[in-house]
Amino acid sequence: MPRRRAEEWLSAAAPDPAACRRQWAHGENAVALLPAGRFWDVLNVPERLGVKALDELRRLPEQEPGPTLGDFVGHRVSFFLPPDPHTLWVGTDIHYIGHGTWITVPAPYRTSGSLR
């Protein structure tokens, strides 16, 4: 997903999308706190599983994966998915982040602390 499109897609979930993009462009940490459950939910998995899944998604013909968040310190990978309150993900150390929760998101294609 091109950077501009990723910024627009992710920031659309913010209470003020323009302020979110300004924070990414000019903020000291270049991160925004965004609510899950409106335009997307987040599936957070252990790094080993997430990297394997991302590799498989990249192999799909003519389809690029959507925004993915890597946490280098926590050794986690988060996938942004369409919201689905009825989804049930079961597995060791798998977390589904949906409506009523918030996630720290760095500017697309930038690293902020341990997040990329």
Backbone bond lengths (Angstrom), bond angles and torsions (degrees), N, CA, C in turn:
res aa  C-N    CA-C-N  psi(-1)  N-CA   C-N-CA  omega(-1)  CA-C   N-CA-C  phi
1 M - - - 1.453 - - 1.530 107.17 -
2 P 1.326 118.61 125.92 1.465 120.82 178.03 1.529 111.79 -59.76
3 R 1.321 115.41 150.30 1.463 121.41 -174.76 1.523 112.74 -53.02
4 R 1.314 117.64 -49.41 1.469 121.19 -176.97 1.528 110.51 -60.10
5 R 1.326 116.12 -43.32 1.463 120.12 180.00 1.524 110.85 -66.21
6 A 1.328 117.06 -39.79 1.464 120.79 178.19 1.530 110.62 -63.68
7 E 1.329 117.33 -42.83 1.470 120.98 178.22 1.522 110.69 -60.39
8 E 1.319 117.15 -46.25 1.464 120.51 -179.05 1.527 111.18 -65.08
9 W 1.323 116.05 -42.88 1.462 120.59 -178.03 1.524 110.97 -64.57
10 L 1.337 117.27 -47.34 1.463 120.72 -179.32 1.526 111.70 -69.44
11 S 1.334 117.71 -45.28 1.473 120.71 -175.75 1.518 112.52 -68.86
12 A 1.330 118.62 -19.96 1.466 120.91 178.66 1.521 111.83 -58.52
13 A 1.324 117.41 -25.03 1.463 121.26 179.77 1.525 112.49 -78.08
14 A 1.323 117.72 -17.22 1.468 121.67 -176.90 1.523 110.86 -70.05
15 P 1.338 117.27 150.17 1.463 119.85 174.73 1.531 111.79 -57.24
16 D 1.342 117.38 -33.70 1.458 123.10 176.92 1.533 107.70 -133.67
17 P 1.350 117.54 91.98 1.459 120.50 -175.61 1.533 114.56 -56.42
18 A 1.332 117.91 -38.29 1.470 120.29 179.68 1.526 110.66 -65.58
19 A 1.341 117.44 -40.96 1.467 120.64 177.87 1.527 110.44 -65.08
20 C 1.320 116.51 -36.30 1.464 120.69 177.75 1.529 109.91 -61.59
21 R 1.332 117.38 -47.93 1.472 120.71 -179.85 1.523 111.55 -64.51
22 R 1.337 117.89 -35.57 1.472 120.82 176.13 1.525 110.41 -65.23
23 Q 1.325 117.10 -41.83 1.464 121.43 178.32 1.525 109.91 -59.95
24 W 1.317 116.46 -44.21 1.457 119.80 177.88 1.525 111.73 -62.94
25 A 1.316 116.58 -38.91 1.468 120.32 -175.89 1.521 112.51 -77.65
26 H 1.332 117.53 -34.82 1.462 120.40 -170.99 1.520 115.33 -126.44
27 G 1.317 117.36 -4.99 1.458 119.93 -177.36 1.514 112.05 -71.29
28 E 1.319 115.01 152.73 1.470 120.76 -179.24 1.526 111.12 -60.39
29 N 1.332 116.83 -42.88 1.463 120.51 -179.26 1.519 113.29 -99.23
30 A 1.323 117.20 -10.14 1.469 123.08 -179.43 1.529 112.42 52.46
31 V 1.335 116.56 43.27 1.457 121.94 175.00 1.526 108.94 -126.45
32 A 1.317 115.30 157.19 1.460 121.04 175.25 1.526 108.11 -133.39
33 L 1.298 116.15 147.55 1.457 121.92 175.44 1.531 106.19 -96.33
34 L 1.340 116.48 115.92 1.459 121.17 -173.83 1.526 111.19 -120.08
35 P 1.335 116.61 143.37 1.460 120.13 179.28 1.527 111.91 -81.23
36 A 1.308 116.26 136.43 1.464 121.39 173.94 1.523 108.33 -87.77
37 G 1.327 115.86 162.52 1.450 120.80 171.99 1.502 116.18 98.77
38 R 1.317 119.01 -13.89 1.462 120.14 179.82 1.525 110.40 -92.29
39 F 1.331 116.87 -59.28 1.458 121.61 179.96 1.521 111.73 -108.48
40 W 1.294 116.77 -19.90 1.459 121.76 -179.00 1.519 110.68 -158.32
41 D 1.316 114.57 156.18 1.455 123.61 169.56 1.524 106.37 -114.73
42 V 1.310 116.80 173.61 1.462 120.65 -176.81 1.529 109.08 -130.42
43 L 1.321 115.40 131.09 1.458 121.71 173.68 1.520 106.62 -105.83
44 N 1.335 117.23 115.75 1.462 123.74 -175.47 1.526 108.24 -108.17
45 V 1.352 115.37 121.48 1.466 120.69 -174.37 1.526 110.31 -130.87
46 P 1.330 117.31 162.76 1.462 120.09 175.23 1.539 110.15 -59.66
47 E 1.327 115.43 148.22 1.462 121.82 -175.56 1.533 112.98 -53.11
48 R 1.306 117.30 -45.77 1.464 121.34 -177.46 1.533 110.90 -56.95
49 L 1.312 117.45 -46.03 1.460 122.47 179.14 1.527 110.65 -69.48
50 G 1.338 116.80 -42.88 1.458 121.20 -177.76 1.511 113.62 -64.07
51 V 1.326 116.92 -41.06 1.468 120.50 179.74 1.527 109.90 -66.83
52 K 1.328 117.38 -40.98 1.469 120.51 177.45 1.528 110.60 -62.43
53 A 1.326 116.50 -44.70 1.466 120.50 179.97 1.524 110.59 -63.73
54 L 1.320 117.55 -42.59 1.461 121.29 179.62 1.525 110.75 -63.29
55 D 1.312 117.72 -41.26 1.467 121.15 176.39 1.527 110.64 -59.25
56 E 1.324 116.96 -43.11 1.473 120.10 179.36 1.529 111.03 -66.53
57 L 1.331 117.57 -40.91 1.463 120.44 178.99 1.527 111.43 -63.20
58 R 1.312 117.09 -36.87 1.472 120.87 179.28 1.523 112.08 -67.94
59 R 1.307 118.34 -20.87 1.465 121.88 179.40 1.526 112.86 -80.62
60 L 1.328 117.56 -13.12 1.460 119.96 -179.62 1.531 109.18 -65.73
61 P 1.328 117.14 132.51 1.471 119.15 -178.37 1.526 112.02 -68.01
62 E 1.316 114.71 135.50 1.467 122.91 174.32 1.526 114.47 56.04
63 Q 1.315 117.48 27.64 1.461 120.12 178.40 1.521 108.44 -143.33
64 E 1.314 115.72 119.26 1.459 121.03 179.01 1.518 109.00 -99.81
65 P 1.338 117.73 138.50 1.469 118.76 178.81 1.524 111.46 -63.01
66 G 1.307 115.93 153.12 1.454 120.76 176.56 1.521 110.44 -75.05
67 P 1.331 116.78 -174.29 1.461 120.09 -179.23 1.530 112.11 -55.29
68 T 1.308 113.67 137.90 1.459 122.63 179.60 1.517 107.24 -132.33
69 L 1.307 117.86 139.03 1.461 122.83 -177.68 1.521 109.65 -111.26
70 G 1.318 116.31 127.77 1.457 121.10 176.82 1.517 110.51 -108.65
71 D 1.312 117.00 133.74 1.467 123.17 175.97 1.521 106.71 -113.25
72 F 1.345 116.32 104.28 1.454 121.72 -174.37 1.522 113.23 -72.04
73 V 1.318 118.50 -27.90 1.456 121.15 178.85 1.530 110.66 -82.70
74 G 1.319 115.91 -44.39 1.461 120.27 -179.21 1.521 113.43 -80.22
75 H 1.328 116.93 -8.35 1.466 122.63 -179.52 1.525 111.16 54.96
76 R 1.354 114.19 52.58 1.460 121.72 -178.10 1.526 109.02 -130.28
77 V 1.312 116.37 155.54 1.458 123.80 172.55 1.520 106.78 -129.05
78 S 1.327 115.51 134.24 1.458 120.94 179.91 1.523 109.42 -119.16
79 F 1.329 115.47 132.13 1.455 122.37 178.67 1.526 108.90 -107.80
80 F 1.318 117.10 131.39 1.458 121.88 176.08 1.521 107.65 -87.09
81 L 1.339 116.24 122.35 1.466 123.44 -174.40 1.523 110.31 -123.91
82 P 1.335 117.78 159.07 1.468 118.93 173.40 1.529 109.45 -58.45
83 P 1.329 117.41 142.48 1.469 119.06 -179.14 1.529 111.22 -65.39
84 D 1.304 115.06 137.37 1.458 120.95 178.79 1.523 108.46 -153.55
85 P 1.341 117.00 96.68 1.467 119.72 -176.60 1.524 113.75 -65.47
86 H 1.315 117.58 -12.11 1.463 120.10 -178.39 1.522 112.58 -98.60
87 T 1.333 116.65 0.70 1.464 120.37 -179.47 1.516 110.20 -71.06
88 L 1.307 115.37 138.41 1.458 121.36 176.43 1.519 107.86 -127.62
89 W 1.322 116.11 112.44 1.456 122.29 177.31 1.515 107.14 -104.59
90 V 1.310 116.25 123.50 1.447 121.02 -177.96 1.521 108.52 -119.75
91 G 1.310 115.77 131.64 1.456 120.55 177.01 1.511 109.62 168.61
92 T 1.298 115.72 163.78 1.450 120.92 179.83 1.516 110.24 -67.97
93 D 1.321 116.09 124.26 1.463 122.90 174.30 1.522 113.89 63.28
94 I 1.337 117.72 31.35 1.463 122.95 176.50 1.527 107.47 -105.33
95 H 1.333 116.11 132.00 1.464 121.27 -178.19 1.522 109.28 -123.99
96 Y 1.327 115.85 130.23 1.462 121.82 176.45 1.523 107.56 -105.59
97 I 1.320 116.79 122.43 1.460 122.70 -175.90 1.526 107.41 -109.91
98 G 1.330 115.94 115.11 1.456 120.43 -176.17 1.518 112.32 -130.37
99 H 1.315 114.86 -153.40 1.465 122.76 -175.92 1.539 111.41 -50.40
100 G 1.325 115.27 134.89 1.460 120.95 178.22 1.518 113.80 92.04
101 T 1.324 117.43 -0.79 1.465 120.67 178.61 1.529 109.76 -120.96
102 W 1.312 115.13 161.44 1.465 122.07 -177.37 1.523 108.80 -126.65
103 I 1.324 116.09 153.69 1.455 121.05 -179.41 1.530 109.84 -136.85
104 T 1.322 115.92 141.16 1.464 121.61 177.03 1.515 108.02 -82.12
105 V 1.341 115.48 124.18 1.463 120.82 -175.53 1.536 109.37 -126.12
106 P 1.327 117.16 121.64 1.465 119.05 175.03 1.526 110.10 -75.74
107 A 1.314 116.18 164.53 1.458 120.22 174.75 1.524 108.84 -58.07
108 P 1.324 117.93 136.88 1.463 119.38 178.91 1.531 111.63 -54.95
109 Y 1.304 114.77 138.69 1.467 123.95 177.75 1.521 113.24 68.03
110 R 1.328 117.27 21.41 1.457 121.61 174.75 1.520 108.57 -130.97
111 T 1.302 115.92 156.31 1.458 121.35 175.82 1.512 108.03 -105.46
112 S 1.324 116.49 136.57 1.453 121.97 176.52 1.518 107.54 -132.56
113 G 1.308 117.02 105.75 1.454 120.36 -175.50 1.508 109.24 64.42
114 S 1.328 116.12 -123.26 1.465 119.96 -179.73 1.520 112.94 -92.20
115 L 1.345 117.23 -0.72 1.476 121.03 -175.58 1.517 112.19 -99.20
116 R 1.316 114.57 139.58 1.462 119.71 174.79 1.516 108.02 -144.55
